[in-house]
């Protein structure tokens, strides 16, 4: 077994001791040459990231200022990756407020966010993978809400209980570009089609979670 794979499985074992439900053990880390698969893997093993928008509060007419918000997201239930990027946002928070004026945003997620996956490797080291995904973020159309709720709330069940008077809405980032860094030599650009076309077929037959 490769060293990074050993770390991934060790991470799952450690998580088993810390939580009642273990995620991602059925989804092995792709090789660094499998760029689209790696991007999808990074999205699926994470459930939060940094969403960068153009700040309405900090920007001047001739000087747009980026602003990063920590947000929860989901691409589907554990071990059932769809690649879609769904968020549950309120206008009381900067991200949704900014998106009213400028829909283009970038979501950044990193392997280092997952406990133990990079071992002692520094998070900025290229071999500790990270991906930035850019596109327009807008509310999910009414016809797609039921499906989006299922994908989002299975991953973040506490959201069902969030205050109704805060105006939370489901949003989706429609991808226009994907940029991955997972090895030395510079980042790789991945087309949206290549990203969405990834199929983790081995997960379909083994969707189970380890529980205690």
Helices and strands as residue ranges (DSSP letters): H 3-18, E 21-22, H 35-45, E 48-54, E 66-72, E 85-89, H 94-99, E 104-110, G 111-113, E 130-139, G 142-144, H 145-155, G 157-161, G 164-166, E 169-181, E 188-190, H 192-197, H 201-204, E 210-211
